[in-house]
Amino acid sequence: MTTVQSNKWAVLSVVTLVSFITNLDATIVVIGLPAIMEDLRIPINIGMWTITAFYIMSTLFLLPAGRWSDMLGTKRIFLWGIALFTISTVLCGLANSGATLIGARLLQGIGAAMAMASATPILIRTFPPNQLGIALGINNLSWVTGSLIGPVIGGALIGDFGWRSIFFVAVPVGVIGLFAGLLVLKHTPPIEKGKTDWLGILTFGPGLVALLIALSEGQTWGWASGTTIGLFATALLFGIAFVLVELRVRHPLFPLSLFTYRNYSIGLGITMSYCIGYFAVAILLMLYLQGAHRLTPLEAGLLLLPLSIPQLFTAPFGGKLADRFGPVRMILLGSFLIGFALLLLGQLGSQLSNMAVIIPLLIISAATGLSWPSLAKAVLSAAPQERAGSASGMFWTVYEMCRAISQALSLVVVQLSVKSASVLPLFSKTGAGELAHSKSALILATSNGFRFFAIFFAIAIVLGFFLMRPQLKTTRWKEEQINQRSG
């Protein structure tokens, strides 16, 4: 039920501010990873967990937080999320070891999930239907803007104030969002009573963590070692237990019955391939630019700008083209262009060429603007209208989960060519010439990584053709009907 509020634009400002800062803090850590690794003296496999930890918890708690907002009220969950995010951000800035930083990032992910899950329901209940599209569009723009300026702000802050500043800069914004939310947001009564699927959380979470640890440490421990095999087995057992639990509980974390809808299942498969391939780009480029070529964080951040800017302009056209040619064709076009651009990045060598980096990133960003809205539309429209909420929740959970998997696979690809201990000295300010071999190995690793992740877009294209088959049949059927009537 929509309740129009006189202060609806103030509500939008608060929600948009919080959406911006949570996404900014999620992306800014990528550019700060080398500085974090150097200062805390942690290897790359531990450093990567400072990124992965955030996505694990946001994946795990996104759906439960949506349920909690229905059970306890959206304002309460939204404010709890901001408070937890802000407190944990302070803890991130104060961390003196890799373990404490990872722990704080886990809490950050929970807070961000609570804020994200309740943001859209707040806007839906605040704006009338004829203004809701504008409100959601402005809120979504904050996510793109956070990704756009995150690397640049992060690079500038790290260069002048150190890596801790990328966390501390978000704290005042979080405090402002918290107090503004207390004043502006209205209390909403619970709209449903239900139970949290704790069994689902306790089987899905450990299974995902076991899988990611096995991927992250498998190269170090040995892929055939008892520990690695044990972790893969643990992930499998928890996965089976999770499916059994979800099929039996009344309010499942994942409504698995949605997989009975063919196009929805194929669409989620495309989403998984797309996200795993896409979110590896920034990590691999960070290693290439800051590790192999020793660029400053600001210089690397500026070179990453082309990854975000074009999609601001191509996204509106992507929606129009999807309406004219069909969303599947736009998905296929975008996946092909991104895969092609990854192959171009796979040609990067020992001599840094700015244009060799910028041109593929421009292609990736433009193609993302054309294809991502079409992918979201194709997946979410494949489920029945009465199950739109569940379908959307699962879609965004898969999105977050695949971001975490992408980070883990990036580490696997890098470690196949260079040892974790050999990467850290490349980021040191006191680097030495004897590390030339490690530099060459890192360049080879990132090049192989780009080629490897291009495969995921090839998978997305194959799945896209399966998604197109019903669309082609429908088009032919309509043409036959028109011909029969005209005849």
C-alpha positions as CSV (number, residue, x, y, z in Angstrom):
1,M,0.0,0.0,0.0
2,T,1.4,3.4,-1.0
3,T,1.2,6.2,1.5
4,V,2.0,9.6,-0.1
5,Q,4.1,11.7,2.2
6,S,4.5,15.5,2.0
7,N,8.2,15.2,2.7
8,K,8.7,12.5,0.1
9,W,11.7,14.3,-1.5
10,A,13.4,14.5,1.9
11,V,12.8,10.8,2.3
12,L,14.3,10.2,-1.2
13,S,17.4,12.3,-0.2
14,V,18.0,10.2,2.9
15,V,17.6,6.9,1.1
16,T,19.7,8.0,-1.9
17,L,22.5,9.3,0.4
18,V,22.7,6.0,2.2
19,S,22.6,4.0,-1.0
20,F,25.4,6.1,-2.3
21,I,27.7,5.8,0.7
22,T,27.2,2.0,1.0
23,N,28.0,1.4,-2.6
24,L,30.9,3.9,-2.5
25,D,32.4,2.1,0.5
26,A,31.9,-1.3,-1.2
27,T,33.9,-0.2,-4.3
28,I,36.4,2.1,-2.8
29,V,38.2,-0.8,-1.1
30,V,39.3,-2.2,-4.4
31,I,41.6,0.7,-5.1
32,G,42.8,0.7,-1.5
33,L,43.7,-3.0,-1.4
34,P,47.4,-2.6,-2.3
35,A,47.9,0.0,0.5
36,I,46.0,-2.2,3.0
37,M,48.2,-5.2,2.1
38,E,51.4,-3.2,2.5
39,D,50.5,-1.5,5.8
40,L,49.0,-4.6,7.5
41,R,51.6,-6.9,5.9
42,I,49.1,-9.4,4.7
43,P,49.3,-11.6,1.5
44,I,46.9,-11.1,-1.4
45,N,44.7,-14.1,-0.4
46,I,44.0,-12.5,2.9
47,G,43.7,-9.0,1.4
48,M,41.1,-10.3,-1.1
49,W,38.9,-11.4,1.9
50,T,38.6,-7.7,2.9
51,I,36.6,-7.4,-0.2
52,T,34.9,-10.8,-0.3
53,A,33.7,-10.6,3.3
54,F,31.5,-7.6,2.6
55,Y,29.8,-9.4,-0.3
56,I,29.3,-12.6,1.6
57,M,27.3,-11.0,4.3
58,S,25.3,-8.7,2.0
59,T,24.4,-11.8,0.0
60,L,23.4,-13.8,3.1
61,F,21.3,-11.1,4.8
62,L,19.7,-9.4,1.8
63,L,16.6,-11.6,1.7
64,P,16.2,-12.0,5.5
65,A,16.5,-8.2,5.9
66,G,13.7,-7.8,3.4
67,R,11.6,-10.1,5.5
68,W,12.5,-8.3,8.7
69,S,11.4,-4.9,7.2
70,D,8.0,-6.5,6.6
71,M,7.9,-8.0,10.1
72,L,9.3,-5.1,12.1
73,G,8.8,-2.0,9.9
74,T,11.0,-0.5,7.2
75,K,12.2,2.5,9.2
76,R,13.5,0.4,12.0
77,I,15.5,-2.0,9.8
78,F,16.8,0.9,7.6
79,L,18.1,2.8,10.7
80,W,19.5,-0.3,12.3
81,G,21.3,-1.0,9.0
82,I,22.8,2.5,8.8
83,A,23.9,2.4,12.5
84,L,25.6,-1.0,12.1
85,F,27.2,0.1,8.8
86,T,28.6,3.3,10.4
87,I,29.9,1.6,13.5
88,S,31.6,-1.2,11.5
89,T,33.1,1.4,9.2
90,V,34.8,3.0,12.2
91,L,36.1,-0.4,13.2
92,C,37.4,-0.9,9.6
93,G,39.4,2.3,9.9
94,L,40.8,1.3,13.3
95,A,41.7,-2.3,12.3
96,N,45.3,-3.2,13.1
97,S,45.3,-6.7,11.4
98,G,43.8,-8.5,8.5
99,A,41.6,-10.5,10.8
100,T,40.1,-7.5,12.5
101,L,39.5,-5.7,9.2
102,I,37.8,-8.8,7.7
103,G,35.6,-9.0,10.8
104,A,34.6,-5.4,10.5
105,R,33.9,-5.8,6.8
106,L,31.6,-8.8,7.7
107,L,29.6,-6.5,10.0
108,Q,29.6,-3.8,7.3
109,G,28.0,-6.2,4.8
110,I,25.2,-7.0,7.2
111,G,24.5,-3.3,7.8
112,A,24.5,-2.6,4.1
113,A,22.2,-5.5,3.4
114,M,19.6,-4.2,5.9
115,A,19.8,-0.7,4.5
116,M,19.5,-1.9,0.9
117,A,16.7,-4.3,1.5
118,S,14.5,-1.7,3.2
119,A,15.3,1.2,0.8
120,T,13.1,0.3,-2.1
121,P,10.0,-0.6,0.1
122,I,10.4,2.8,1.8
123,L,10.3,4.6,-1.6
124,I,7.3,2.4,-2.8
125,R,5.3,3.4,0.3
126,T,6.3,7.1,0.0
127,F,5.8,8.0,-3.6
128,P,2.6,7.9,-5.7
129,P,2.7,5.5,-8.7
130,N,3.2,8.4,-11.2
131,Q,6.4,9.5,-9.4
132,L,7.7,6.2,-8.3
133,G,9.7,5.6,-11.4
134,I,11.5,8.9,-11.1
135,A,12.3,8.2,-7.4
136,L,13.7,4.7,-8.1
137,G,15.7,6.1,-11.1
138,I,17.3,8.7,-8.9
139,N,18.1,6.1,-6.2
140,N,19.6,3.8,-8.8
141,L,21.7,6.6,-10.2
142,S,23.3,6.9,-6.7
143,W,24.7,3.4,-7.1
144,V,26.3,4.2,-10.5
145,T,27.7,7.4,-9.1
146,G,29.2,5.6,-6.1
147,S,31.0,3.2,-8.5
148,L,32.0,6.1,-10.7
149,I,33.7,8.3,-8.1
150,G,34.7,5.6,-5.6
151,P,38.1,4.8,-7.3
152,V,39.0,8.5,-7.8
153,I,38.0,9.6,-4.2
154,G,39.8,6.5,-2.9
155,G,42.9,7.1,-4.8
156,A,43.1,10.8,-3.7
157,L,42.5,10.0,-0.1
158,I,45.0,7.1,0.1
159,G,47.7,9.3,-1.5
160,D,47.3,12.1,1.0
161,F,45.9,10.4,4.2
162,G,46.5,6.7,3.9
163,W,44.1,3.8,3.4
164,R,42.2,4.3,6.7
165,S,40.8,7.5,5.4
166,I,38.7,5.6,2.8
167,F,36.7,4.3,5.7
168,F,36.7,7.3,8.0
169,V,35.4,9.6,5.2
170,A,32.1,7.6,5.2
171,V,31.5,7.9,8.9
172,P,30.1,11.5,8.9
173,V,27.8,10.7,6.0
174,G,26.5,7.6,7.9
175,V,25.9,9.7,11.0
176,I,24.0,12.4,8.9
177,G,22.0,9.6,7.3
178,L,21.1,8.1,10.6
179,F,19.9,11.3,12.3
180,A,18.1,12.5,9.1
181,G,16.4,9.1,8.9
182,L,15.2,9.5,12.5
183,L,13.7,12.9,11.7
184,V,12.4,12.3,8.2
185,L,11.2,8.7,7.9
186,K,7.8,7.7,9.3
187,H,7.2,4.6,11.3
188,T,5.5,1.9,9.2
189,P,3.5,-0.8,11.0
190,P,4.5,-4.4,10.2
191,I,2.6,-5.8,7.2
192,E,3.2,-9.5,7.8
193,K,4.0,-11.9,10.6
194,G,6.4,-14.7,9.8
195,K,9.6,-16.4,10.8
196,T,13.1,-15.9,9.7
197,D,14.5,-18.9,7.8
198,W,17.4,-19.4,10.2
199,L,18.0,-23.0,9.0
200,G,18.4,-21.6,5.5
201,I,20.8,-19.0,6.7
202,L,22.8,-21.5,8.7
203,T,23.2,-23.9,5.8
204,F,23.6,-21.4,2.9
205,G,26.1,-19.2,4.7
206,P,28.6,-21.8,5.9
207,G,28.4,-23.6,2.5
208,L,29.2,-20.4,0.6
209,V,32.1,-19.5,3.0
210,A,33.5,-23.1,2.7
211,L,33.4,-22.8,-1.1
212,L,35.1,-19.4,-1.2
213,I,37.8,-20.5,1.3
214,A,38.6,-23.6,-0.8
215,L,38.9,-21.4,-3.9
216,S,41.0,-18.8,-2.2
217,E,43.4,-21.2,-0.4
218,G,43.4,-24.2,-2.8
219,Q,46.5,-23.1,-4.7
220,T,48.4,-22.6,-1.4
221,W,47.3,-25.7,0.3
222,G,47.2,-27.9,-2.8
223,W,44.0,-28.7,-4.7
224,A,44.3,-32.4,-3.8
225,S,45.1,-31.7,-0.1
226,G,42.8,-33.1,2.5
227,T,41.9,-29.6,3.7
228,T,40.9,-28.4,0.3
229,I,38.9,-31.5,-0.6
230,G,37.3,-31.4,2.9
231,L,36.2,-27.8,2.3
232,F,34.7,-28.6,-1.1
233,A,32.9,-31.6,0.5
234,T,31.6,-29.4,3.3
235,A,30.3,-26.8,0.7
236,L,28.6,-29.7,-1.1
237,L,27.0,-31.1,2.0
238,F,25.8,-27.7,3.2
239,G,24.4,-27.1,-0.3
240,I,22.4,-30.3,-0.3
241,A,21.1,-29.5,3.2
242,F,20.2,-26.0,2.1
243,V,18.1,-27.3,-0.8
244,L,16.3,-29.8,1.5
245,V,15.6,-27.2,4.1
246,E,14.3,-24.7,1.5
247,L,11.9,-27.3,0.0
248,R,10.3,-27.9,3.4
249,V,10.2,-24.6,5.4
250,R,7.1,-22.4,5.1
251,H,9.0,-19.2,4.5
252,P,12.1,-20.2,2.6
253,L,15.2,-17.9,2.2
254,F,15.2,-18.9,-1.4
255,P,11.9,-19.8,-3.0
256,L,13.2,-22.6,-5.1
257,S,9.9,-23.2,-6.8
258,L,10.7,-20.1,-9.0
259,F,13.1,-22.4,-10.8
260,T,10.1,-24.2,-12.4
261,Y,9.8,-21.1,-14.6
262,R,12.1,-21.9,-17.5
263,N,13.0,-18.4,-18.6
264,Y,13.6,-17.3,-15.0
265,S,16.0,-20.1,-14.5
266,I,17.9,-19.4,-17.7
267,G,17.9,-15.7,-16.9
268,L,19.5,-16.4,-13.5
269,G,22.1,-18.5,-15.2
270,I,22.9,-15.6,-17.5
271,T,23.1,-13.3,-14.5
272,M,25.5,-15.5,-12.7
273,S,27.8,-15.8,-15.8
274,Y,27.6,-12.0,-16.4
275,C,28.4,-11.0,-12.8
276,I,31.2,-13.4,-12.3
277,G,32.9,-12.2,-15.5
278,Y,32.2,-8.5,-15.0
279,F,33.2,-8.0,-11.4
280,A,36.7,-9.4,-12.0
281,V,37.7,-6.5,-14.2
282,A,38.4,-4.0,-11.5
283,I,40.4,-6.4,-9.4
284,L,42.6,-7.6,-12.2
285,L,43.2,-4.0,-13.4
286,M,44.1,-2.9,-9.9
287,L,46.8,-5.7,-9.8
288,Y,48.0,-4.8,-13.3
289,L,48.2,-1.0,-12.8
290,Q,49.3,-0.7,-9.2
291,G,51.2,-4.0,-8.8
292,A,52.9,-4.5,-12.1
293,H,53.3,-0.9,-13.2
294,R,53.4,0.8,-9.8
295,L,50.8,3.5,-10.5
296,T,49.6,5.5,-7.5
297,P,46.1,4.9,-6.3
298,L,44.9,8.1,-7.8
299,E,46.4,7.4,-11.2
300,A,44.9,3.9,-11.2
301,G,41.5,5.3,-10.1
302,L,41.5,7.8,-12.9
303,L,42.2,5.0,-15.4
304,L,39.2,3.1,-14.1
305,L,36.8,6.0,-14.8
306,P,36.0,4.8,-18.3
307,L,34.5,1.6,-16.7
308,S,31.6,3.7,-15.3
309,I,31.0,6.9,-17.4
310,P,29.6,5.6,-20.7
311,Q,26.9,3.5,-19.1
312,L,25.4,6.7,-17.7
313,F,24.5,7.7,-21.3
314,T,23.9,4.3,-22.9
315,A,21.5,2.9,-20.2
316,P,18.6,5.1,-21.3
317,F,19.0,4.0,-24.9
318,G,19.3,0.4,-23.7
319,G,15.8,0.4,-22.4
320,K,14.4,1.9,-25.7
321,L,16.3,-0.6,-27.8
322,A,15.1,-3.5,-25.6
323,D,11.5,-2.4,-26.2
324,R,12.1,-2.2,-30.0
325,F,14.3,-5.3,-30.6
326,G,13.7,-7.4,-27.5
327,P,15.7,-7.6,-24.3
328,V,17.4,-10.9,-25.3
329,R,19.0,-9.4,-28.4
330,M,20.5,-6.6,-26.2
331,I,21.8,-9.2,-23.7
332,L,23.5,-11.0,-26.5
333,L,25.0,-7.8,-28.0
334,G,26.2,-6.6,-24.6
335,S,27.7,-10.0,-23.6
336,F,29.5,-10.2,-27.0
337,L,31.0,-6.7,-26.7
338,I,32.1,-7.2,-23.1
339,G,33.7,-10.6,-23.9
340,F,35.5,-9.0,-26.8
341,A,36.8,-6.2,-24.6
342,L,38.1,-8.7,-22.0
343,L,40.0,-10.4,-24.8
344,L,41.5,-7.0,-25.7
345,L,42.5,-6.5,-22.0
346,G,44.1,-9.9,-22.2
347,Q,46.7,-8.4,-24.6
348,L,48.0,-5.9,-22.1
349,G,51.8,-6.3,-21.8
350,S,54.9,-5.1,-19.9
351,Q,54.6,-1.6,-21.5
352,L,51.7,0.3,-20.1
353,S,49.5,1.9,-22.8
354,N,46.7,4.1,-21.4
355,M,44.6,3.7,-24.6
356,A,45.0,-0.1,-24.5
357,V,43.3,0.1,-21.1
358,I,40.8,2.9,-21.8
359,I,39.3,1.6,-25.0
360,P,38.3,-1.8,-23.7
361,L,36.8,-0.2,-20.6
362,L,34.8,2.2,-22.7
363,I,33.4,-0.8,-24.6
364,I,32.6,-2.7,-21.4
365,S,30.8,0.3,-19.8
366,A,28.8,1.2,-22.9
367,A,27.8,-2.5,-23.4
368,T,26.8,-2.8,-19.7
369,G,24.5,0.2,-20.1
370,L,22.9,-1.5,-23.1
371,S,22.6,-5.0,-21.7
372,W,22.2,-4.9,-17.9
373,P,18.7,-3.2,-17.8
374,S,17.6,-5.7,-20.4
375,L,18.9,-8.6,-18.4
376,A,17.1,-7.4,-15.2
377,K,13.9,-6.9,-17.2
378,A,14.1,-10.3,-18.9
379,V,14.7,-12.2,-15.6
380,L,12.2,-10.3,-13.4
381,S,9.4,-10.4,-16.1
382,A,9.8,-14.2,-16.4
383,A,8.3,-14.8,-13.0
384,P,4.5,-14.3,-12.3
385,Q,3.5,-10.9,-11.2
386,E,2.3,-12.2,-7.8
387,R,5.8,-13.5,-7.1
388,A,7.7,-10.4,-8.3
389,G,9.0,-9.6,-4.8
390,S,10.5,-13.1,-4.3
391,A,11.9,-13.1,-7.8
392,S,13.5,-9.7,-7.3
393,G,15.0,-10.8,-4.0
394,M,16.6,-13.9,-5.4
395,F,17.9,-12.0,-8.5
396,W,19.8,-9.5,-6.3
397,T,21.0,-12.1,-3.9
398,V,22.5,-14.1,-6.9
399,Y,24.0,-10.7,-8.0
400,E,25.8,-10.2,-4.7
401,M,26.8,-13.9,-4.4
402,C,28.5,-13.8,-7.8
403,R,30.4,-10.7,-6.9
404,A,32.0,-12.7,-4.0
405,I,32.6,-15.7,-6.3
406,S,34.2,-13.4,-8.9
407,Q,36.7,-12.1,-6.3
408,A,37.6,-15.6,-5.3
409,L,38.1,-16.8,-8.8
410,S,40.3,-13.7,-9.6
411,L,42.6,-14.8,-6.8
412,V,42.7,-18.4,-8.1
413,V,43.7,-17.2,-11.6
414,V,46.4,-14.9,-10.2
415,Q,47.8,-17.6,-7.8
416,L,48.2,-20.0,-10.7
417,S,50.9,-17.8,-12.1
418,V,52.4,-16.0,-9.1
419,K,52.7,-16.9,-5.4
420,S,50.8,-14.7,-2.8
421,A,54.0,-13.8,-1.0
422,S,55.5,-12.5,-4.3
423,V,52.7,-10.1,-4.9
424,L,53.0,-8.0,-1.7
425,P,56.5,-6.6,-2.4
426,L,55.3,-5.3,-5.8
427,F,53.1,-2.8,-3.9
428,S,55.9,-1.7,-1.6
429,K,57.2,1.8,-1.8
430,T,60.7,0.4,-1.4
431,G,60.4,-2.1,-4.3
432,A,63.5,-3.6,-5.7
433,G,64.8,-4.6,-9.1
434,E,65.0,-8.3,-8.2
435,L,61.2,-8.4,-8.4
436,A,61.2,-8.2,-12.2
437,H,60.3,-11.9,-12.4
438,S,57.3,-11.4,-10.1
439,K,56.2,-8.4,-12.1
440,S,56.3,-10.5,-15.3
441,A,54.4,-13.3,-13.6
442,L,51.7,-10.8,-12.4
443,I,51.3,-9.4,-15.9
444,L,50.9,-12.9,-17.3
445,A,48.4,-13.7,-14.5
446,T,46.2,-10.7,-15.2
447,S,46.3,-11.3,-18.9
448,N,45.2,-14.9,-18.4
449,G,42.6,-13.7,-16.0
450,F,40.9,-11.4,-18.5
451,R,40.9,-14.3,-21.1
452,F,39.5,-16.7,-18.5
453,F,36.6,-14.4,-17.5
454,A,35.7,-13.8,-21.1
455,I,34.6,-17.4,-21.1
456,F,31.7,-16.5,-18.8
457,F,30.3,-14.1,-21.3
458,A,30.5,-16.8,-23.9
459,I,28.4,-18.9,-21.5
460,A,26.0,-16.0,-21.2
461,I,25.7,-15.8,-25.0
462,V,24.9,-19.6,-25.2
463,L,22.3,-19.3,-22.5
464,G,20.9,-16.2,-24.2
465,F,20.1,-18.2,-27.4
466,F,18.1,-20.6,-25.3
467,L,16.3,-17.7,-23.8
468,M,15.6,-16.4,-27.3
469,R,13.9,-19.5,-28.6
470,P,10.5,-18.9,-27.1
471,Q,10.7,-15.3,-28.2
472,L,11.4,-16.3,-31.8
473,K,8.6,-18.8,-31.7
474,T,6.2,-16.1,-30.4
475,T,7.3,-13.7,-33.1
476,R,6.8,-16.3,-35.9
477,W,3.4,-17.2,-34.4
478,K,2.3,-13.5,-34.5
479,E,3.5,-13.2,-38.1
480,E,1.5,-16.2,-39.1
481,Q,-1.6,-14.9,-37.5
482,I,-1.2,-11.6,-39.3
483,N,-0.7,-13.3,-42.6
484,Q,-3.7,-15.5,-42.1
485,R,-5.9,-12.5,-41.3
486,S,-4.6,-10.4,-44.2
487,G,-5.1,-13.4,-46.5
